[in-house]
Amino acid sequence: MRTRIRVILHSLLLLVLVVQVSRPVCVDVPSETEAVVGNPMKLTCISCMKREEVSAETRVDWYYIPPDEGPIPIYLFDGHPRELEGPWQGRLVWNGSKDLQELSISILNVTMNDTGTYNCVVFRQFEFDSYSHSVTKTLVINLVVREEEIMMYVLLVFLTCWLLVEMVYCYRKISKSDEQAQDTAY
Protein backbone atom coordinates (compact mmCIF):
# COMPACT_ATOMS: atom_id res chain seq x y z
CA MET A 1 0.00 0.00 0.00
CA ARG A 2 2.79 2.43 0.95
CA THR A 3 4.66 1.59 -2.27
CA ARG A 4 1.56 2.36 -4.29
CA ILE A 5 1.12 5.72 -2.52
CA ARG A 6 4.78 6.57 -3.17
CA VAL A 7 4.38 5.73 -6.87
CA ILE A 8 1.29 7.93 -7.07
CA LEU A 9 3.05 10.79 -5.25
CA HIS A 10 6.11 10.50 -7.50
CA SER A 11 3.85 10.51 -10.54
CA LEU A 12 2.03 13.59 -9.34
CA LEU A 13 5.31 15.35 -8.56
CA LEU A 14 6.64 14.49 -12.00
CA LEU A 15 3.39 15.73 -13.58
CA VAL A 16 3.64 19.02 -11.68
CA LEU A 17 7.27 19.46 -12.77
CA VAL A 18 6.47 18.69 -16.41
CA VAL A 19 3.52 21.08 -16.43
CA GLN A 20 5.63 23.73 -14.69
CA VAL A 21 8.56 23.39 -17.10
CA SER A 22 6.63 23.02 -20.35
CA ARG A 23 5.89 26.48 -21.66
CA PRO A 24 6.44 28.17 -25.00
CA VAL A 25 10.08 28.43 -25.92
CA CYS A 26 11.71 31.27 -27.80
CA VAL A 27 14.78 30.40 -29.84
CA ASP A 28 17.23 32.95 -31.23
CA VAL A 29 17.55 31.98 -34.89
CA PRO A 30 20.11 33.80 -37.04
CA SER A 31 18.85 35.50 -40.17
CA GLU A 32 19.56 34.24 -43.66
CA THR A 33 22.26 36.38 -45.25
CA GLU A 34 21.90 35.60 -48.97
CA ALA A 35 19.08 36.70 -51.26
CA VAL A 36 18.31 36.33 -54.98
CA VAL A 37 17.30 39.29 -57.15
CA GLY A 38 13.53 39.49 -57.65
CA ASN A 39 12.66 37.19 -54.73
CA PRO A 40 11.42 38.16 -51.25
CA MET A 41 13.93 38.05 -48.36
CA LYS A 42 13.10 37.78 -44.66
CA LEU A 43 15.44 39.65 -42.32
CA THR A 44 15.02 37.68 -39.09
CA CYS A 45 15.20 39.54 -35.77
CA ILE A 46 14.30 37.64 -32.61
CA SER A 47 14.44 39.08 -29.11
CA CYS A 48 13.31 36.52 -26.53
CA MET A 49 11.58 37.57 -23.32
CA LYS A 50 11.14 35.68 -20.09
CA ARG A 51 7.65 34.81 -18.93
CA GLU A 52 7.54 37.60 -16.36
CA GLU A 53 8.65 40.15 -18.99
CA VAL A 54 5.81 39.57 -21.44
CA SER A 55 4.10 42.89 -20.68
CA ALA A 56 6.96 45.05 -21.95
CA GLU A 57 6.53 48.14 -24.10
CA THR A 58 8.50 47.40 -27.29
CA ARG A 59 9.99 49.62 -29.99
CA VAL A 60 11.89 48.27 -32.99
CA ASP A 61 13.97 50.38 -35.37
CA TRP A 62 15.32 48.87 -38.59
CA TYR A 63 18.28 50.58 -40.27
CA TYR A 64 20.24 50.13 -43.47
CA ILE A 65 23.92 51.04 -43.13
CA PRO A 66 25.65 51.89 -46.41
CA PRO A 67 29.46 51.51 -46.56
CA ASP A 68 31.26 54.47 -44.98
CA GLU A 69 27.99 56.22 -44.05
CA GLY A 70 25.67 56.50 -41.10
CA PRO A 71 22.56 54.38 -40.58
CA ILE A 72 19.43 55.13 -42.62
CA PRO A 73 16.13 54.36 -40.83
CA ILE A 74 13.91 52.17 -43.04
CA TYR A 75 11.24 50.69 -40.72
CA LEU A 76 9.72 51.39 -37.31
CA PHE A 77 7.50 49.44 -34.95
CA ASP A 78 6.18 51.33 -31.92
CA GLY A 79 2.86 49.65 -31.26
CA HIS A 80 2.12 49.30 -34.97
CA PRO A 81 4.41 48.73 -37.97
CA ARG A 82 5.40 51.68 -40.18
CA GLU A 83 7.50 51.89 -43.32
CA LEU A 84 9.68 54.96 -43.53
CA GLU A 85 10.38 57.03 -46.64
CA GLY A 86 13.25 55.87 -48.82
CA PRO A 87 14.24 53.34 -51.48
CA TRP A 88 12.63 50.45 -49.53
CA GLN A 89 9.22 52.13 -49.24
CA GLY A 90 6.51 49.86 -50.64
CA ARG A 91 8.80 46.80 -50.49
CA LEU A 92 8.97 46.16 -46.72
CA VAL A 93 6.48 43.96 -44.85
CA TRP A 94 6.22 43.37 -41.08
CA ASN A 95 6.80 39.71 -40.12
CA GLY A 96 6.72 40.08 -36.34
CA SER A 97 4.82 37.81 -33.98
CA LYS A 98 1.91 38.87 -31.75
CA ASP A 99 3.98 38.37 -28.59
CA LEU A 100 6.72 40.62 -30.08
CA GLN A 101 9.49 38.08 -29.63
CA GLU A 102 9.98 37.89 -33.38
CA LEU A 103 10.45 41.36 -34.86
CA SER A 104 11.35 40.47 -38.44
CA ILE A 105 10.67 42.29 -41.70
CA SER A 106 10.68 41.06 -45.30
CA ILE A 107 12.01 42.84 -48.37
CA LEU A 108 9.79 42.19 -51.38
CA ASN A 109 11.33 42.06 -54.86
CA VAL A 110 14.98 42.20 -53.73
CA THR A 111 17.36 44.28 -55.89
CA MET A 112 21.16 44.33 -56.11
CA ASN A 113 21.04 47.68 -54.25
CA ASP A 114 19.66 45.87 -51.18
CA THR A 115 23.11 44.32 -50.54
CA GLY A 116 24.55 45.71 -47.31
CA THR A 117 24.29 45.81 -43.53
CA TYR A 118 20.95 45.95 -41.70
CA ASN A 119 20.46 46.63 -37.99
CA CYS A 120 17.46 45.59 -35.95
CA VAL A 121 17.47 47.67 -32.76
CA VAL A 122 15.01 46.45 -30.12
CA PHE A 123 14.20 48.68 -27.15
CA ARG A 124 12.06 47.22 -24.35
CA GLN A 125 10.71 49.04 -21.30
CA PHE A 126 9.65 46.66 -18.51
CA GLU A 127 7.33 47.80 -15.74
CA PHE A 128 7.49 45.73 -12.58
CA ASP A 129 5.71 46.38 -9.27
CA SER A 130 8.49 48.35 -7.64
CA TYR A 131 10.76 49.42 -10.50
CA SER A 132 11.16 50.00 -14.22
CA HIS A 133 13.88 48.43 -16.37
CA SER A 134 14.86 48.94 -20.01
CA VAL A 135 16.92 46.80 -22.38
CA THR A 136 18.31 47.56 -25.85
CA LYS A 137 19.45 44.79 -28.19
CA THR A 138 21.00 45.29 -31.62
CA LEU A 139 21.13 42.54 -34.22
CA VAL A 140 23.37 42.99 -37.29
CA ILE A 141 22.59 41.28 -40.61
CA ASN A 142 25.05 41.45 -43.52
CA LEU A 143 22.95 40.75 -46.60
CA VAL A 144 24.46 39.67 -49.93
CA VAL A 145 22.20 39.77 -53.01
CA ARG A 146 23.07 37.55 -55.98
CA GLU A 147 21.79 37.26 -59.52
CA GLU A 148 19.89 34.03 -60.12
CA GLU A 149 22.31 31.26 -60.99
CA ILE A 150 21.34 30.44 -64.60
CA MET A 151 24.61 28.52 -65.07
CA MET A 152 23.43 26.00 -62.50
CA TYR A 153 20.33 25.23 -64.57
CA VAL A 154 22.37 24.97 -67.77
CA LEU A 155 24.75 22.56 -66.04
CA LEU A 156 21.83 20.43 -64.78
CA VAL A 157 20.35 20.18 -68.30
CA PHE A 158 23.76 19.31 -69.75
CA LEU A 159 24.40 16.60 -67.15
CA THR A 160 20.93 15.13 -67.67
CA CYS A 161 21.49 14.92 -71.44
CA TRP A 162 24.94 13.40 -70.91
CA LEU A 163 23.45 10.78 -68.57
CA LEU A 164 20.78 9.94 -71.17
CA VAL A 165 23.43 9.52 -73.91
CA GLU A 166 25.50 7.30 -71.61
CA MET A 167 22.48 5.13 -70.83
CA VAL A 168 21.67 4.67 -74.56
CA TYR A 169 25.35 3.87 -75.29
CA CYS A 170 25.50 1.29 -72.47
CA TYR A 171 22.18 -0.26 -73.54
CA ARG A 172 23.43 -0.67 -77.13
CA LYS A 173 26.74 -2.12 -75.95
CA ILE A 174 24.95 -4.64 -73.72
CA SER A 175 22.54 -5.57 -76.53
CA LYS A 176 25.45 -6.08 -78.94
CA SER A 177 27.32 -8.28 -76.47
CA ASP A 178 24.15 -10.35 -75.89
CA GLU A 179 23.78 -10.83 -79.67
CA GLN A 180 27.43 -11.94 -79.96
CA ALA A 181 26.99 -14.35 -77.05
CA GLN A 182 23.91 -15.88 -78.75
CA ASP A 183 25.76 -16.17 -82.12
CA THR A 184 28.71 -17.99 -80.51
CA ALA A 185 26.33 -20.32 -78.66
CA TYR A 186 24.91 -21.69 -81.93
FENDACOR-V87042 format. One record per backbone hydrogen bond with DSSP energy under -0.5 kcal/mol. NH is the residue of the N-H (numbers start at 1). CO is the residue of the C=O. E is the energy in kcal/mol with one decimal. If there is no record, write none. Layout:
NH/CO/E, NH/CO/E
This chain:
5/1/-2.1, 6/2/-2.4, 7/3/-2.4, 8/4/-2.2, 9/5/-2.7, 10/6/-3.0, 11/7/-2.3, 12/8/-2.6, 13/9/-2.7, 14/10/-2.6, 15/11/-2.5, 16/12/-2.6, 17/13/-2.4, 18/14/-2.7, 19/15/-2.6, 20/16/-2.5, 21/17/-2.6, 22/18/-2.6, 23/21/-0.9, 29/27/-0.8, 35/144/-2.5, 37/146/-2.4, 38/110/-3.2, 39/36/-2.1, 41/107/-2.3, 43/41/-0.6, 43/105/-3.2, 44/42/-0.8, 47/101/-3.2, 53/50/-1.8, 54/51/-1.1, 56/53/-0.9, 57/125/-2.5, 58/56/-0.5, 59/123/-2.6, 60/77/-2.9, 61/121/-2.6, 62/75/-2.8, 63/119/-2.5, 64/72/-2.7, 65/117/-3.2, 66/64/-0.6, 66/70/-0.6, 69/66/-1.6, 72/64/-3.2, 73/71/-0.5, 74/62/-2.8, 75/62/-1.4, 76/82/-2.7, 77/60/-2.7, 78/80/-1.4, 82/76/-2.7, 84/74/-1.9, 89/86/-1.5, 91/88/-2.7, 93/106/-2.1, 95/104/-3.1, 97/102/-2.2, 100/97/-1.3, 103/45/-3.8, 103/101/-0.5, 105/43/-1.6, 106/93/-2.5, 107/41/-3.2, 108/91/-3.8, 108/106/-0.6, 110/39/-2.4, 114/111/-1.7, 115/112/-1.5, 116/143/-2.3, 117/65/-1.0, 118/141/-3.1, 119/63/-2.3, 120/139/-2.6, 121/61/-3.0, 121/119/-0.6, 122/120/-0.6, 122/137/-3.4, 123/59/-3.2, 123/121/-0.5, 124/135/-2.9, 125/57/-2.5, 126/124/-0.6, 126/133/-4.0, 128/126/-0.6, 128/131/-2.7, 133/126/-2.5, 135/124/-2.3, 137/122/-2.6, 139/120/-2.5, 141/118/-3.0, 143/116/-3.1, 143/141/-0.8, 144/33/-2.7, 146/35/-2.7, 150/148/-1.6, 153/149/-0.8, 154/150/-2.2, 155/151/-2.7, 156/152/-2.2, 157/153/-2.2, 158/154/-2.6, 159/155/-2.8, 160/156/-2.1, 161/157/-2.4, 162/158/-2.7, 163/159/-2.4, 164/160/-2.1, 165/161/-2.6, 166/162/-2.5, 167/163/-2.2, 168/164/-2.2, 169/165/-2.6, 170/166/-2.7, 171/167/-2.5, 172/168/-2.5, 173/169/-2.4, 174/170/-2.6, 175/171/-2.5, 176/172/-2.7, 177/173/-2.2, 178/174/-2.1, 179/175/-2.2, 180/176/-2.3, 181/177/-2.2, 182/178/-2.1, 183/179/-2.3, 184/180/-2.3, 185/181/-1.0, 186/182/-0.9, 186/183/-0.5
